Amino acid sequence: MELLQNTPLWLGVCAILFAQILKIPINFIMTKKIDWNLLTSTGGMPSSHSAAVTSIASAIGIETGFGSPTFAVAAMLAGIVMYDASHVRFQAGQHAAVLNELRHDLQLFFKEIKRWPEMNEQEKIQDLKTLLGHKKSEVFIGGLSGIVLSFTWYALMM
């Protein structure tokens, strides 16, 4: 099957896994706590989205040439994904944090005036996810890790 021999695709998958696994020790260094939920979370250091798209673009560039139209498409899409991760999704996370704070403040206000019914644990509303996007440094490190992964793979395999 050709799909199983698609090196850029598999390097992208490996870059995602590498970045997601790397989040755990980086978070441990920062917080002194192990958080296994980071394996499946969005956001944080490094960006697995950036690692994936730069790994794929690098692999395509190596295989087809950095002047090829295929590499141009891959590089442009990588740029769009990384911009989105560091701008649009980051801002959405910031908005979610503010909305969570407002909701908590309103909940406290209503409880204080005895108009907000007491809720049991199952009825509590979950906070909106605030770790959606990435800081520019997280995108940069994620992108760099994807590029290094692809170049290392091709250097070892050729």
C-alpha positions as CSV (number, residue, x, y, z in Angstrom):
1,M,0.0,0.0,0.0
2,E,1.3,3.4,-1.0
3,L,-0.2,5.0,2.1
4,L,2.1,3.0,4.4
5,Q,5.1,4.2,2.4
6,N,4.1,7.9,2.6
7,T,7.1,9.2,4.6
8,P,5.9,12.8,4.9
9,L,2.5,11.6,6.3
10,W,4.2,9.3,8.9
11,L,6.7,12.0,9.9
12,G,3.8,14.3,10.5
13,V,2.1,11.7,12.8
14,C,5.4,11.1,14.6
15,A,5.9,14.8,15.0
16,I,2.5,15.1,16.7
17,L,3.3,12.2,19.0
18,F,6.7,13.6,19.8
19,A,5.3,17.0,20.6
20,Q,2.5,15.7,22.7
21,I,4.8,13.4,24.7
22,L,7.3,16.3,25.2
23,K,4.6,18.4,26.8
24,I,4.7,16.2,29.9
25,P,8.4,16.7,30.9
26,I,8.2,20.4,30.0
27,N,5.2,20.9,32.2
28,F,6.8,18.9,35.0
29,I,9.9,21.2,34.8
30,M,7.6,24.2,35.1
31,T,5.1,23.0,37.7
32,K,6.8,20.0,39.4
33,K,3.6,18.0,38.6
34,I,3.0,15.2,36.1
35,D,-0.1,15.8,34.0
36,W,-0.9,12.8,31.8
37,N,-3.9,14.7,30.3
38,L,-1.4,16.7,28.3
39,L,-1.0,13.7,26.0
40,T,-4.4,14.5,24.5
41,S,-4.6,18.2,25.1
42,T,-4.5,21.2,22.7
43,G,-2.3,24.2,23.5
44,G,0.9,24.2,25.5
45,M,4.6,23.8,24.8
46,P,5.4,22.7,22.1
47,S,2.7,23.0,19.5
48,S,2.0,19.6,18.0
49,H,0.1,21.3,15.2
50,S,3.2,23.3,14.2
51,A,5.4,20.2,14.6
52,A,3.2,18.2,12.3
53,V,2.9,20.8,9.5
54,T,6.5,21.8,9.5
55,S,7.6,18.2,9.5
56,I,5.3,17.4,6.5
57,A,6.4,20.5,4.6
58,S,10.1,19.8,5.3
59,A,9.7,16.2,4.2
60,I,7.9,17.3,1.0
61,G,10.7,19.8,0.4
62,I,13.3,17.1,0.8
63,E,11.5,14.7,-1.5
64,T,10.3,17.0,-4.2
65,G,12.7,20.0,-3.9
66,F,12.2,23.2,-2.1
67,G,11.4,25.0,-5.3
68,S,8.5,22.6,-6.2
69,P,4.9,23.7,-6.3
70,T,4.1,20.9,-3.9
71,F,6.4,22.3,-1.3
72,A,5.0,25.7,-1.8
73,V,1.5,24.4,-1.0
74,A,2.7,22.6,2.1
75,A,4.7,25.6,3.3
76,M,1.8,28.0,2.8
77,L,-0.6,25.6,4.7
78,A,2.0,25.2,7.5
79,G,2.1,29.0,7.8
80,I,-1.6,29.3,8.0
81,V,-1.9,26.6,10.6
82,M,0.8,28.1,12.7
83,Y,-0.7,31.6,12.4
84,D,-4.1,30.2,13.5
85,A,-2.5,28.4,16.4
86,S,-0.7,31.5,17.7
87,H,-3.4,34.1,17.0
88,V,-7.0,33.0,16.4
89,R,-7.0,30.0,18.7
90,F,-4.9,31.8,21.3
91,Q,-7.4,34.6,21.4
92,A,-10.3,32.2,21.7
93,G,-8.6,30.7,24.7
94,Q,-8.3,34.2,26.3
95,H,-12.0,34.9,25.6
96,A,-12.9,31.5,27.3
97,A,-10.9,32.5,30.4
98,V,-12.8,35.8,30.7
99,L,-16.1,34.1,30.1
100,N,-15.3,31.5,32.8
101,E,-14.5,34.3,35.2
102,L,-17.7,36.2,34.4
103,R,-19.8,33.0,34.8
104,H,-18.2,32.3,38.2
105,D,-18.8,35.8,39.3
106,L,-22.4,35.7,38.3
107,Q,-22.8,32.3,40.0
108,L,-21.5,33.7,43.2
109,F,-23.7,36.8,42.9
110,F,-26.8,34.7,42.5
111,K,-25.9,32.4,45.4
112,E,-25.4,35.4,47.6
113,I,-28.8,36.8,46.9
114,K,-30.4,33.3,47.4
115,R,-31.8,33.2,43.9
116,W,-29.4,30.7,42.5
117,P,-30.4,27.2,43.4
118,E,-27.7,25.0,44.9
119,M,-26.5,22.5,42.3
120,N,-25.1,19.1,43.0
121,E,-21.8,18.0,41.5
122,Q,-23.4,16.4,38.4
123,E,-25.3,19.6,37.5
124,K,-22.3,22.0,37.6
125,I,-21.4,23.6,34.4
126,Q,-17.9,22.8,33.1
127,D,-15.6,25.6,32.3
128,L,-14.9,26.5,28.7
129,K,-11.5,25.2,27.6
130,T,-9.0,28.0,27.8
131,L,-5.9,26.2,26.5
132,L,-6.8,26.3,22.9
133,G,-4.0,28.0,21.1
134,H,-0.3,28.7,21.6
135,K,2.1,31.5,22.4
136,K,4.4,32.4,19.6
137,S,7.3,30.6,21.4
138,E,5.2,27.4,21.6
139,V,4.5,27.6,17.9
140,F,8.2,28.3,17.1
141,I,9.5,25.4,19.2
142,G,6.8,23.1,17.7
143,G,7.7,24.1,14.2
144,L,11.4,23.8,14.8
145,S,10.9,20.3,16.3
146,G,9.0,19.2,13.2
147,I,11.7,20.5,10.8
148,V,14.5,18.8,12.9
149,L,12.6,15.6,13.0
150,S,12.2,15.4,9.2
151,F,15.8,16.4,8.4
152,T,17.1,13.9,11.0
153,W,14.9,11.1,9.5
154,Y,16.1,11.8,5.9
155,A,19.8,12.2,7.0
156,L,19.6,8.8,8.8
157,M,17.7,7.0,6.0
158,M,19.8,8.2,3.0
